[in-house]
Each structure stands twice: as structure tokens, then as C-alpha cells.
Amino acid sequence: MLVRLDTSRGFTSIELLVALSMSIIVLAAIVSSLFSQQKVHMTQERLIEMQQDLRSAVYLFGADVKMAGYDPTGGANATFLIRPKSSFKLIAMAMAILPIRVHRSPLTPWR
């Protein structure tokens, strides 16, 4: 009498196919997450660069404004121009006549 012992060990092709497809799904999710994180990182880098450029431009502009009218030798004959008082009256009358609407954000206070 022959006794057949089932000693074969291993995975069936269906089990391998299911494991492979699950691995592909997990790998696709990881790659998708990596690409989205890289896109966010690049956007943040561009935003930081723009803020640094703006900060340096404001600093340079402020330094130029502080130096406006500075003439250490007096050779430039630089003076300040003064507007006559009558032009202020014209501006006040024009502002009273023209309907100017000022829109402000509810988050920013009046200054």
C-alpha cells in the first residue's frame, strides 16, 4: 500500500499573484505620496525665495529712502519742494465732490 505524503511546500500562483498586486498597490501609494511631498517642498522653496527677495528689496528701498536728500558736501544744491496751500484746498474739494469708496479687509485695522 502506497502512502502518499504531501510534502510540497511553497506558494501557489494565485497567492503569488495576490501578494504581487498588493505590493504594487502599496508601492504606487508610496511613490504618489513622494511626488506630492516633493511638489509641496518645491512650492515652499519658491515661496521662501520670494519672501527673501521681497525682504531684501524692502531693506534696500528703506536704506535709499533714509538717504533721500542727504548731501554731505552741499554741492548738489538739493532742496525739498513745498506744495502751496491752495493746492491742498483743491484736493480737499475734489475729495468732497468725488464719491470715493474705501474698501478695507475686516481683518486689517484702520491706520
ROMITI-440019 format. One record per residue: residue number from 1; x, y, z of N, C-alpha, C in turn. Coordinates in Angstrom, 2 decimals. Atoms other than C-alpha are relative to their C-alpha. Layout:
BEGIN
+-----+---------+---------+---------+---------+---------+---------+---------+---------+---------+
|  nr |   neast |  nnorth |     nup |  caeast | canorth |    caup |   ceast |  cnorth |     cup |
+-----+---------+---------+---------+---------+---------+---------+---------+---------+---------+
| NUM |       X |       Y |       Z |       X |       Y |       Z |       X |       Y |       Z |
...
+-----+---------+---------+---------+---------+---------+---------+---------+---------+---------+
This chain:
BEGIN
+-----+---------+---------+---------+---------+---------+---------+---------+---------+---------+
|  nr |   neast |  nnorth |     nup |  caeast | canorth |    caup |   ceast |  cnorth |     cup |
+-----+---------+---------+---------+---------+---------+---------+---------+---------+---------+
|   1 |    0.82 |   -1.14 |    0.00 |    0.00 |    0.00 |    0.00 |    0.89 |    1.23 |    0.00 |
|   2 |   -0.78 |   -1.21 |    0.16 |    1.37 |    3.27 |   -1.06 |   -0.65 |    1.15 |    0.78 |
|   3 |    0.48 |   -1.18 |   -0.75 |    1.03 |    6.18 |    1.26 |    0.70 |    1.22 |   -0.61 |
|   4 |   -0.55 |   -1.20 |    0.63 |    1.47 |    9.48 |   -0.40 |   -0.02 |    1.15 |    1.01 |
|   5 |   -0.11 |   -1.13 |   -0.91 |    2.71 |   12.23 |    1.81 |    0.15 |    1.28 |   -0.82 |
|   6 |   -0.06 |   -1.28 |    0.70 |    2.14 |   15.78 |    0.62 |    1.07 |    0.85 |    0.67 |
|   7 |   -1.11 |   -0.74 |   -0.59 |    5.48 |   17.29 |    1.36 |    0.38 |    1.24 |   -0.79 |
|   8 |   -0.32 |   -1.19 |    0.80 |    5.39 |   20.04 |   -1.21 |   -0.32 |    1.26 |    0.81 |
|   9 |    0.19 |   -1.25 |   -0.73 |    5.87 |   23.38 |    0.42 |    0.28 |    1.14 |   -0.97 |
|  10 |   -0.19 |   -1.13 |    0.89 |    5.58 |   26.71 |   -1.32 |   -1.32 |    0.74 |   -0.18 |
|  11 |    1.18 |   -0.81 |    0.26 |    3.08 |   29.20 |   -2.66 |   -0.59 |   -0.37 |   -1.34 |
|  12 |    0.66 |    0.24 |    1.29 |    0.54 |   28.72 |   -5.34 |    0.11 |    1.26 |   -0.84 |
|  13 |   -0.11 |   -1.16 |    0.90 |    0.48 |   31.02 |   -8.33 |   -1.04 |    1.06 |    0.36 |
|  14 |    1.03 |   -0.97 |   -0.40 |   -2.75 |   32.66 |   -7.07 |    0.50 |    0.81 |    1.19 |
|  15 |   -0.52 |   -0.71 |   -1.16 |   -1.11 |   33.50 |   -3.75 |    1.10 |    0.98 |   -0.41 |
|  16 |   -1.04 |   -0.90 |    0.48 |    1.88 |   34.97 |   -5.54 |   -0.58 |    1.19 |   -0.76 |
|  17 |    0.64 |   -1.07 |    0.76 |   -0.37 |   36.99 |   -7.84 |   -0.66 |    1.01 |    0.93 |
|  18 |    0.65 |   -0.90 |   -0.97 |   -2.35 |   38.43 |   -4.91 |    1.06 |    0.80 |    0.75 |
|  19 |   -1.05 |   -0.70 |   -0.73 |    0.83 |   39.28 |   -2.97 |    0.69 |    1.04 |   -0.89 |
|  20 |   -0.64 |   -0.93 |    0.92 |    2.39 |   40.90 |   -6.03 |   -0.89 |    1.21 |   -0.28 |
|  21 |    0.90 |   -1.13 |    0.27 |   -0.69 |   43.01 |   -6.78 |   -0.14 |    0.89 |    1.24 |
|  22 |    0.06 |   -0.82 |   -1.21 |   -0.91 |   44.13 |   -3.13 |    1.29 |    0.81 |    0.16 |
|  23 |   -1.28 |   -0.71 |   -0.08 |    2.77 |   45.07 |   -3.23 |    0.05 |    1.16 |   -0.99 |
|  24 |    0.03 |   -1.07 |    1.01 |    2.25 |   47.09 |   -6.41 |   -0.88 |    1.15 |    0.46 |
|  25 |    0.90 |   -1.05 |   -0.50 |   -0.66 |   48.98 |   -4.84 |    0.68 |    0.81 |    1.10 |
|  26 |   -0.70 |   -0.70 |   -1.08 |    1.38 |   49.82 |   -1.73 |    1.14 |    0.84 |   -0.56 |
|  27 |   -1.10 |   -0.74 |    0.60 |    4.37 |   50.85 |   -3.83 |   -0.51 |    1.22 |   -0.77 |
|  28 |    0.58 |   -1.13 |    0.73 |    2.17 |   53.07 |   -6.03 |   -0.43 |    1.10 |    0.97 |
|  29 |    0.40 |   -1.00 |   -1.00 |    0.77 |   54.79 |   -2.92 |    1.22 |    0.71 |    0.56 |
|  30 |   -1.23 |   -0.62 |   -0.53 |    4.29 |   55.41 |   -1.59 |    0.60 |    0.95 |   -1.01 |
|  31 |   -0.56 |   -0.86 |    1.05 |    5.50 |   56.83 |   -4.91 |   -0.87 |    1.24 |   -0.19 |
|  32 |    0.91 |   -1.14 |    0.13 |    2.41 |   59.03 |   -5.20 |    0.20 |    0.98 |    1.15 |
|  33 |   -0.24 |   -0.86 |   -1.16 |    2.99 |   60.35 |   -1.69 |    1.33 |    0.72 |   -0.13 |
|  34 |   -1.31 |   -0.62 |    0.19 |    6.64 |   61.01 |   -2.50 |   -0.07 |    1.15 |   -1.00 |
|  35 |    0.12 |   -1.06 |    1.00 |    5.76 |   63.01 |   -5.62 |   -0.77 |    1.19 |    0.53 |
|  36 |    0.76 |   -1.13 |   -0.53 |    3.15 |   65.09 |   -3.81 |    0.82 |    0.75 |    1.05 |
|  37 |   -0.85 |   -0.67 |   -0.97 |    5.60 |   65.81 |   -0.97 |    1.09 |    0.81 |   -0.69 |
|  38 |   -1.02 |   -0.72 |    0.74 |    8.25 |   66.83 |   -3.49 |   -0.59 |    1.27 |   -0.62 |
|  39 |    0.65 |   -1.17 |    0.58 |    5.78 |   69.19 |   -5.18 |   -0.25 |    1.07 |    1.06 |
|  40 |    0.21 |   -0.95 |   -1.10 |    4.88 |   70.79 |   -1.84 |    1.33 |    0.62 |    0.42 |
|  41 |   -1.32 |   -0.50 |   -0.38 |    8.57 |   71.12 |   -0.99 |    0.49 |    1.05 |   -0.99 |
|  42 |   -0.44 |   -0.96 |    1.00 |    9.34 |   72.88 |   -4.27 |   -0.81 |    1.29 |    0.09 |
|  43 |    0.83 |   -1.19 |   -0.15 |    6.40 |   75.24 |   -3.78 |    0.44 |    0.81 |    1.21 |
|  44 |   -0.47 |   -0.69 |   -1.19 |    7.60 |   76.08 |   -0.28 |    1.36 |    0.67 |   -0.25 |
|  45 |   -1.30 |   -0.59 |    0.33 |   11.13 |   76.68 |   -1.58 |   -0.17 |    1.27 |   -0.82 |
|  46 |    0.24 |   -1.20 |    0.81 |    9.82 |   79.13 |   -4.20 |   -0.59 |    1.11 |    0.84 |
|  47 |    0.61 |   -0.99 |   -0.88 |    7.71 |   80.90 |   -1.57 |    1.05 |    0.63 |    0.91 |
|  48 |   -1.07 |   -0.51 |   -0.87 |   10.71 |   81.23 |    0.76 |    0.92 |    0.91 |   -0.79 |
|  49 |   -0.88 |   -0.83 |    0.83 |   12.84 |   82.58 |   -2.07 |   -0.65 |    1.34 |   -0.32 |
|  50 |    0.69 |   -1.26 |    0.28 |   10.19 |   85.17 |   -2.98 |   -0.02 |    0.89 |    1.24 |
|  51 |    0.03 |   -0.80 |   -1.23 |    9.90 |   86.27 |    0.66 |    1.37 |    0.59 |    0.30 |
|  52 |   -1.34 |   -0.52 |   -0.23 |   13.67 |   86.63 |    0.96 |    0.34 |    1.12 |   -0.98 |
|  53 |   -0.23 |   -1.06 |    0.98 |   13.82 |   88.65 |   -2.25 |   -0.77 |    1.26 |    0.37 |
|  54 |    0.81 |   -1.14 |   -0.40 |   11.00 |   90.88 |   -1.04 |    0.60 |    0.67 |    1.23 |
|  55 |   -0.62 |   -0.56 |   -1.20 |   12.68 |   91.33 |    2.35 |    1.24 |    0.81 |   -0.34 |
|  56 |   -1.20 |   -0.74 |    0.37 |   15.95 |   92.37 |    0.74 |   -0.35 |    1.26 |   -0.80 |
|  57 |    0.42 |   -1.18 |    0.76 |   14.15 |   94.73 |   -1.67 |   -0.54 |    1.08 |    0.93 |
|  58 |    0.53 |   -0.98 |   -0.95 |   12.29 |   96.39 |    1.21 |    1.14 |    0.61 |    0.81 |
|  59 |   -1.15 |   -0.52 |   -0.75 |   15.56 |   96.71 |    3.14 |    0.76 |    1.02 |   -0.84 |
|  60 |   -0.73 |   -0.93 |    0.86 |   17.32 |   98.32 |    0.17 |   -0.80 |    1.27 |   -0.28 |
|  61 |    0.85 |   -1.17 |    0.24 |   14.37 |  100.60 |   -0.53 |   -0.02 |    0.90 |    1.23 |
|  62 |   -0.03 |   -0.79 |   -1.23 |   14.29 |  101.67 |    3.10 |    1.31 |    0.74 |    0.18 |
|  63 |   -1.30 |   -0.67 |   -0.09 |   18.00 |  102.43 |    3.03 |    0.07 |    1.17 |   -0.97 |
|  64 |    0.02 |   -1.11 |    0.97 |   17.51 |  104.55 |   -0.11 |   -0.88 |    1.14 |    0.48 |
|  65 |    0.90 |   -1.05 |   -0.49 |   14.58 |  106.42 |    1.45 |    0.67 |    0.75 |    1.15 |
|  66 |   -0.69 |   -0.67 |   -1.11 |   16.64 |  107.12 |    4.57 |    1.08 |    0.95 |   -0.51 |
|  67 |   -1.06 |   -0.84 |    0.55 |   19.39 |  108.58 |    2.39 |   -0.53 |    1.09 |   -0.93 |
|  68 |    0.57 |   -0.99 |    0.91 |   16.99 |  110.73 |    0.32 |    0.27 |    1.41 |    0.55 |
|  69 |   -0.27 |   -1.37 |   -0.38 |   18.06 |  114.34 |    0.42 |    1.31 |    0.19 |    0.74 |
|  70 |   -1.28 |   -0.12 |   -0.71 |   21.37 |  113.58 |    2.11 |    1.06 |    0.51 |   -0.96 |
|  71 |   -1.04 |   -0.61 |    0.83 |   24.04 |  115.80 |    0.66 |    1.11 |    0.48 |    0.92 |
|  72 |   -1.02 |   -0.39 |   -0.98 |   27.17 |  115.82 |    2.83 |    0.88 |    1.17 |   -0.45 |
|  73 |   -0.86 |   -1.08 |    0.47 |   29.09 |  118.26 |    0.62 |   -0.76 |    1.26 |   -0.29 |
|  74 |    0.80 |   -1.17 |    0.32 |   26.22 |  120.60 |   -0.19 |    0.15 |    0.44 |   -1.44 |
|  75 |   -0.25 |   -0.37 |    1.39 |   27.29 |  120.65 |   -3.81 |   -1.15 |   -0.30 |   -0.93 |
|  76 |    1.10 |    0.38 |    0.89 |   24.10 |  119.15 |   -5.22 |   -1.10 |    1.04 |    0.00 |
|  77 |    1.02 |   -1.03 |   -0.12 |   22.01 |  122.16 |   -4.14 |   -1.40 |   -0.63 |    0.07 |
|  78 |    1.26 |    0.72 |   -0.13 |   19.24 |  119.75 |   -3.14 |   -0.90 |    0.69 |    1.01 |
|  79 |    0.98 |   -0.61 |   -0.90 |   16.10 |  121.20 |   -1.59 |   -1.27 |   -0.84 |   -0.03 |
|  80 |    1.31 |    0.64 |   -0.02 |   12.66 |  119.97 |   -0.62 |   -1.00 |    0.92 |   -0.68 |
|  81 |    1.05 |   -0.78 |    0.64 |    9.73 |  121.10 |   -2.73 |   -1.19 |    0.06 |    0.92 |
|  82 |    1.15 |   -0.19 |   -0.88 |    6.83 |  122.52 |   -0.79 |   -1.20 |    0.34 |   -0.86 |
|  83 |    1.22 |   -0.23 |    0.76 |    3.31 |  122.39 |   -2.17 |   -0.72 |    1.21 |    0.60 |
|  84 |    0.75 |   -1.16 |   -0.52 |    1.34 |  125.65 |   -1.91 |   -1.30 |   -0.44 |    0.68 |
|  85 |    1.20 |    0.35 |   -0.77 |   -1.59 |  125.65 |    0.50 |   -1.24 |   -0.03 |   -0.88 |
|  86 |    1.19 |   -0.04 |    0.85 |   -4.06 |  126.43 |   -2.29 |   -0.24 |   -1.36 |   -0.67 |
|  87 |    0.20 |    1.30 |    0.63 |   -3.44 |  123.02 |   -3.88 |   -0.62 |   -0.99 |    0.97 |
|  88 |    0.64 |    0.87 |   -0.98 |   -4.44 |  121.32 |   -0.63 |   -1.50 |    0.24 |    0.05 |
|  89 |    1.44 |   -0.31 |    0.01 |   -7.79 |  123.13 |   -0.77 |   -0.66 |   -0.65 |   -1.21 |
|  90 |    0.57 |    0.62 |    1.18 |   -8.33 |  121.88 |   -4.32 |   -0.14 |   -1.51 |    0.18 |
|  91 |    0.08 |    1.44 |   -0.24 |   -7.57 |  118.33 |   -3.28 |   -1.13 |   -0.32 |    0.96 |
|  92 |    1.08 |    0.23 |   -0.97 |   -9.93 |  118.58 |   -0.30 |   -1.36 |    0.16 |   -0.66 |
|  93 |    1.27 |   -0.20 |    0.69 |  -12.70 |  119.95 |   -2.54 |   -0.28 |   -1.16 |   -0.95 |
|  94 |    0.19 |    1.11 |    0.93 |  -12.16 |  117.21 |   -5.12 |   -0.38 |   -1.27 |    0.76 |
|  95 |    0.35 |    1.19 |   -0.79 |  -12.30 |  114.54 |   -2.41 |   -1.41 |    0.09 |    0.54 |
|  96 |    1.36 |   -0.15 |   -0.49 |  -15.55 |  116.00 |   -1.10 |   -1.02 |   -0.20 |   -1.11 |
|  97 |    0.93 |    0.11 |    1.12 |  -17.13 |  116.04 |   -4.56 |   -0.04 |   -1.42 |   -0.56 |
|  98 |   -0.07 |    1.32 |    0.62 |  -15.93 |  112.70 |   -5.91 |   -0.40 |   -1.09 |    1.01 |
|  99 |    0.36 |    1.09 |   -0.91 |  -17.57 |  109.61 |   -4.40 |    1.09 |   -1.08 |    0.01 |
| 100 |   -1.08 |    0.98 |   -0.11 |  -14.54 |  107.63 |   -3.31 |   -0.38 |   -1.00 |    1.07 |
| 101 |    0.32 |    1.05 |   -0.95 |  -15.24 |  104.33 |   -1.67 |    1.29 |   -0.70 |    0.40 |
| 102 |   -1.19 |    0.68 |   -0.51 |  -12.59 |  102.83 |    0.51 |   -0.43 |   -1.36 |    0.49 |
| 103 |    0.28 |    1.37 |   -0.42 |  -12.73 |   99.09 |    0.80 |    1.16 |   -0.48 |    0.85 |
| 104 |   -1.05 |    0.55 |   -0.83 |  -10.83 |   97.50 |    3.58 |   -0.40 |   -1.39 |    0.43 |
| 105 |    0.24 |    1.35 |   -0.48 |  -10.46 |   93.99 |    4.77 |   -0.45 |    0.07 |    1.45 |
| 106 |    0.43 |   -0.03 |   -1.40 |  -12.27 |   93.23 |    8.03 |    1.10 |   -0.43 |    0.96 |
| 107 |   -1.07 |    0.47 |   -0.87 |   -9.03 |   91.77 |    9.33 |    1.08 |    1.06 |    0.23 |
| 108 |   -1.03 |   -1.01 |   -0.17 |   -6.88 |   94.87 |    8.87 |   -0.58 |    1.23 |    0.67 |
| 109 |    0.53 |   -1.18 |   -0.69 |   -7.32 |   97.79 |   11.26 |    0.29 |    1.27 |   -0.80 |
| 110 |   -0.26 |   -1.29 |    0.62 |   -7.51 |  101.40 |   10.12 |    1.27 |    0.56 |    0.58 |
| 111 |   -1.25 |   -0.63 |   -0.47 |   -4.22 |  103.22 |   10.34 |   -0.02 |    1.46 |   -0.31 |
+-----+---------+---------+---------+---------+---------+---------+---------+---------+---------+
